[in-house]
Amino acid sequence: MVAAVKQVVTGEDLALLAALMITIGGLVRTTKADIPFVPNVDSRWRPFVALALGALGGMLDALVRGTPFVRALLTGIMGAIGAIAGHQTFVEGLRGGVEIGETKPPKDGP
């Protein structure tokens, strides 16, 4: 298990990790929008949706590229955690909860 984490962190799967973070973040973002065929997911369940998507991405990596299952699953989960951390940092922290693409409300006062 430790060897699998080291392989992910040392760079063998960094491209997949970055792609998973962006993809998972985008897919979870669509659950907030008013898109007819995408279910609206309550905010308390979105981190679990992200983790499930990450695990699914890892399993697909294991099937398509033949990556060892544990390593692929850890890469997927790390991608989900990265997407959640990115959302918390950029959207919730730096943008005050305003999603990217939406305009910030004007500040009151000086």
BELFENVEN-V629949 format. One record per pair of residues at least 12 apart in sequence whose ideal C-beta (glycine too) atoms are under 6 Angstrom apart, sorted by the first residue. I is the first residue (numbers start at 0). J is the second residue. Records with the same first field share a line. If there is no record, write none. Layout:
I=J  J
//
This chain:
3=69  70  73
4=73
6=70
7=73  74
12=74
15=74
16=74  78
19=56  78
20=78  81  82
23=49  52  53  78  79  82
24=82
26=52
27=45  48  49
46=83
49=79  82  83
50=79
53=75  76  78  79
54=75
56=75
57=71  72  74  75
//
